[in-house]
Amino acid sequence: MIDMSSQRIELLSVELLTQHSRLVQELRGLAKQLGLEFGWHYLLDLVWIIHQLAESPLEEFPIKELEGKHILDAGAGVGVCQWFLAEQGAHVISVDRLDRSRLSARFRGRYAMKGLRADDLAPFTASLWDSQRSFKTFLGNSWYALTGAARRILNGSSQPSGSVLLYHQDLSRLSDLADNSVDAVVSVSALEHNQLEAIPRIVDELMRVLKPGGKLLATMCAARDADWFHEPSQGWCLTAKTLRQLFDLPQQVLSNEDDYDKIMSGLKECAELRDNLAQFYFHSGNSGMPWGVWNPQYAVVGVCKVKTVATDG
């Protein structure tokens, strides 16, 4: 049986950023150390996902509830989520169609990493000397690898106790992962970049590898009245009705879909997100915030689906 109150379709309010300001600081600090920037709404996505995973006030780091957990990050890319979870002691299976076998030394020098298969992660020396044979990149990667260890020593900290396992695979065919093998599944603004008819197959596969009682936590782009496709970012914006269908959630699952206008107003006025817009937006019109012009076109929604716990009889 499932406690229906634990499942939800939740439009994400910017109030999450003030409610969990310490977590926001931790995420920003880690991103800076790793040389990463956030998608325009990703802080909201991450705060919601981490809060749902921890199920407790996020005041102390590392987060004890995540230590030793096996968590699948679906559509992870090189995003902050997997690295943050590893910092908390989680063992992350990082899945993406993107080939990350020559992942930069700034990640490999900090985290315990492996490839699920032999070709999922090249030898460490290959990441130091990238495919372009760039001496500048070689020096930069070597510097990250050396200074990462030095920074940890100076700060009195050791290598994070978690780990990251890279898996180059389509989310609908996780054939190397066993049934009921992960404690949680997270996905940060990734599933909406698939064809709509493919999403139920992906959800089924993610639920297959999830342990009974575990949560699938996915953030996506939200629509108010009708589904529509955001051309610049090549992603679907979906109504709560469609999300219920795609994730096979019953009608009675909690939703704050009636607050869409209020949520959108808060996003448009949010200085925390507007004033920290990533630099990569200013160089392209093919993104969620074309050419860096602050003009949110869609809200963000979190979907929580819990795997049924089998009962006797």
C-alpha positions, 0 to 999 in steps of 0.5 A, spaced: 500 500 500 502 507 498 500 513 503 497 517 497 499 523 501 507 522 499 505 522 492 504 529 489 504 533 483 507 540 485 508 546 482 515 549 485 514 556 489 520 560 489 519 560 497 523 554 497 529 558 496 528 562 502 525 556 506 532 552 505 537 558 504 542 554 507 541 548 502 542 554 497 548 556 499 551 549 499 549 548 492 552 554 490 558 553 493 559 546 490 557 549 483 563 554 484 568 549 486 566 544 480 566 550 475 559 549 474 553 554 473 545 552 474 540 552 469 535 558 470 530 554 475 535 548 477 536 551 484 528 550 485 529 543 482 534 541 486 532 544 493 525 540 492 528 534 490 533 534 496 528 536 501 523 530 498 529 525 499 531 527 506 524 528 509 527 532 515 530 539 516 536 541 511 540 544 517 546 540 517 551 537 512 552 532 510 545 529 510 545 523 514 539 520 511 542 520 504 549 516 507 549 509 504 543 510 499 543 508 492 540 513 488 539 513 480 540 520 477 536 519 470 539 524 465 544 526 469 549 529 464 555 533 468 549 536 473 550 538 480 545 533 483 550 527 482 556 531 485 552 533 491 549 527 493 555 523 493 558 529 497 552 526 502 555 519 502 550 517 497 552 512 491 550 515 485 548 511 478 549 517 473 545 515 467 545 519 461 545 518 453 551 523 453 558 520 452 561 522 459 567 517 458 572 522 458 569 526 464 574 532 466 579 531 472 575 536 476 570 531 477 574 525 477 580 528 482 574 529 487 570 523 487 570 516 487 568 514 480 567 508 476 564 506 469 558 501 470 561 498 463 569 498 461 567 503 456 563 508 460 569 511 463 576 512 460 582 511 464 584 517 468 590 519 464 585 520 458 581 525 461 587 529 463 589 529 455 582 530 452 580 528 445 582 535 442 589 534 445 589 541 447 595 543 452 591 548 455 586 543 457 591 538 459 594 543 464 587 546 467 585 539 468 591 537 471 591 543 476 584 541 478 586 534 480 592 537 484 588 542 487 582 539 489 586 534 493 590 540 496 583 544 498 580 538 501 587 537 506 587 545 507 579 545 509 580 538 514 576 534 509 577 528 506 574 525 499 566 525 499 564 518 502 559 517 496 561 515 489 559 516 482 558 510 477 557 512 470 552 509 465 552 511 458 545 509 456 538 510 454 533 511 460 528 506 457 533 501 456 537 500 463 538 493 461 544 492 466 541 494 472 537 489 476 530 490 478 529 493 485 536 495 486 536 503 487 533 506 493 531 512 490 531 515 483 531 523 481 531 526 475 532 534 474 529 537 468 531 531 463 524 527 462 521 533 458 526 533 452 523 526 450 518 524 445 511 524 449 510 517 447 516 515 450 516 518 457 511 512 460 516 507 457 522 511 461 517 511 467 516 504 467 523 502 467 525 507 472 520 504 477 522 497 475 529 498 478 526 502 484 526 498 490 519 498 493 517 504 497 522 508 494 521 514 490 521 517 483 522 524 484 522 528 477 522 535 475 519 538 469 517 544 465 509 545 467 504 548 463 497 551 465 491 549 461 494 545 455 501 542 453 506 546 449 513 545 446 518 550 448 522 550 441 528 554 444 530 549 449 527 543 445 522 541 451 515 539 453 511 544 458 506 539 461 499 540 465 498 536 471 493 532 467 498 530 462 503 528 468 498 524 471 497 520 465 505 519 463 506 517 470 500 513 471 498 517 477 491 517 480 486 523 480 486 523 487 494 525 488 495 531 491 497 537 486 497 545 487 495 546 479 490 551 481 496 556 484 499 556 477 499 564 476 501 565 483 507 561 482 509 564 475 508 571 478 513 569 483 518 566 478 518 572 474 519 577 480 525 572 483 531 576 484 535 570 487 534 567 480 534 573 475 540 576 478 544 569 478 543 567 471 548 563 468 553 566 463 551 560 458 544 563 456 547 570 454 551 566 448 545 562 445 537 563 443 537 555 444 535 555 451 530 556 457 532 563 457 534 565 450 540 570 449 539 571 457 533 576 457 530 574 463 523 572 461 520 565 464 515 562 460 513 556 464 513 554 471 517 548 474 513 542 477 516 536 481 513 529 480 513 524 486 511 517 485 512 512 490 513 504 488 508 500 491 510 495 497 508 488 496 503 485 501 502 478 502 495 475 500 
